Structure formats: structure tokens, C-alpha cells
Amino acid sequence: MDRSPELSPCIFCRIISGESTAKVFFRDDLVMAFRDIHPIASTHILIVPIRHIGSVNDLKEGDEALIGHMVLLARQLAEKEGLSERGYRLLINTGAHAGQTVLHLHLHLFGGPLARLALR
């Protein structure tokens, strides 16, 4: 279900609006990328849509370009972080049983050894 940040002030919406701080790597009209405040790998970057989308289950027809943009941005950030040669992981959790704790769609970019197996 799409909700505006005014109706759903999740932590990612607060970061996007500037109410909360984060180390931002990238921002455009579609997405924002920033470091996870509780990293589980030496590189742990989150890529989130500017528009509040609860999870993959809430994507609509026409969101294909948004998801593609998120993945291509992850590839670019992985390159900038020096991860392309050794490898990196991309992950999207959907729902509580999958470990989604923030109900705002987000793509995790992991690089280096994982500190914990439980992924958020």
C-alpha cells in the first residue's frame, strides 16, 4: 500500500524528508541511498524509493523502472565501494517472516564479510 510520508512517518520517510540524518551517497527523484545505521557487513548500504512503498507486495504496474533503477544504482555504488571484483550481495526482504523490520521497500547492498546471519 502506497502512503505519503505525512501519513506514514517511518524512519526511511524521515531520512528522505531530512527529519532524521543519514550518511547519504545518492539521491535523485526516485531513490535515496545511505549507510545502514546497524551494518551487518563492512559495506551495508540501503537503497530506498523516495515514494513510500511498504514492500515488494505493494509494487504496482509501472514500478519496473524503479526497481531496475535501484539495482543499477546498487551496481554503481558497489563499484565505487570497490566491491565489483570480489563480489557483493543484494537483498530485499518482504514481510516480517522474511526479516523486514522497516515497512518501506529497501534494497540492501552488502560487501565484505557478513557480521551476522540475521538480515534485516
C-alpha positions in Angstrom: 0.0 0.0 0.0 1.4 3.4 -1.0 1.3 6.0 1.6 2.7 9.5 1.7 5.4 10.3 4.3 2.9 12.5 6.1 0.6 9.5 6.8 3.4 7.0 7.5 6.4 8.6 9.2 8.6 5.5 9.0 12.3 6.0 9.7 13.1 6.0 6.0 10.5 8.6 5.2 12.0 10.7 8.0 15.5 10.3 6.4 14.1 11.2 3.0 12.4 14.3 4.3 15.5 15.4 6.3 13.9 15.0 9.7 16.5 12.2 10.6 20.1 12.1 9.5 22.0 9.5 7.5 25.2 9.3 5.5 23.7 9.8 2.1 25.5 8.5 -1.0 23.0 9.3 -3.7 19.6 11.0 -4.2 17.5 11.7 -7.2 13.8 12.0 -7.9 13.2 8.2 -7.5 15.6 6.9 -4.8 18.0 7.7 -2.0 21.0 5.6 -0.9 22.6 5.7 2.6 24.6 3.6 5.0 22.6 1.3 7.3 23.0 2.6 10.9 23.2 -1.1 12.1 25.5 -2.6 9.5 25.9 -6.4 9.3 28.8 -6.2 6.8 31.7 -4.0 6.3 29.7 -2.3 3.5 26.0 -2.1 4.1 24.1 0.5 2.1 20.3 0.8 1.8 18.6 2.0 -1.4 15.1 3.2 -0.8 12.4 4.7 -3.1 11.6 8.3 -2.3 7.9 7.4 -2.6 6.7 5.3 0.4 6.1 1.8 -0.8 5.6 -0.7 2.0 7.2 -3.8 0.4 7.6 -5.7 -2.8 3.9 -6.7 -2.3 2.9 -3.1 -2.7 4.6 -2.6 -6.1 2.3 -1.7 -9.0 2.4 -2.0 -12.7 4.8 0.7 -13.9 7.2 0.3 -11.0 9.5 -1.9 -13.1 11.7 1.1 -13.9 12.0 2.0 -10.3 13.2 -1.5 -9.3 15.6 -1.5 -12.3 16.9 1.9 -11.2 17.5 0.6 -7.7 19.5 -2.4 -8.9 21.6 -0.4 -11.3 22.4 2.1 -8.6 23.4 -0.7 -6.3 25.9 -1.9 -9.0 27.3 1.6 -9.4 27.7 2.0 -5.6 29.3 -1.4 -5.4 31.8 -0.3 -8.0 32.5 2.9 -6.0 33.0 0.9 -2.8 35.5 -1.4 -4.6 33.2 -4.5 -4.4 32.8 -5.3 -8.0 35.9 -7.6 -8.3 35.3 -9.6 -5.1 31.5 -9.7 -5.2 28.6 -8.3 -3.3 25.1 -9.3 -2.3 21.7 -7.6 -3.0 18.8 -8.4 -0.8 15.1 -7.3 -0.5 13.2 -8.7 2.5 9.4 -8.8 2.1 7.3 -9.2 5.3 8.1 -10.0 8.9 8.8 -13.7 8.3 11.5 -12.6 5.8 13.1 -10.2 8.3 11.6 -6.9 7.0 11.6 -4.6 10.1 11.1 -1.2 8.3 7.9 -1.2 6.3 9.3 0.8 3.5 10.7 -1.1 0.5 14.5 -1.1 0.6 17.3 -2.9 -1.2 20.4 -3.9 0.9 23.8 -3.7 -0.7 26.3 -5.9 1.2 30.0 -6.2 0.7 32.7 -7.9 2.7 32.2 -10.5 5.4 28.7 -10.5 7.0 28.9 -9.8 10.7 25.6 -11.7 11.4 23.4 -14.0 9.5 20.1 -12.4 10.6 19.4 -9.9 7.8 17.0 -7.0 8.3 
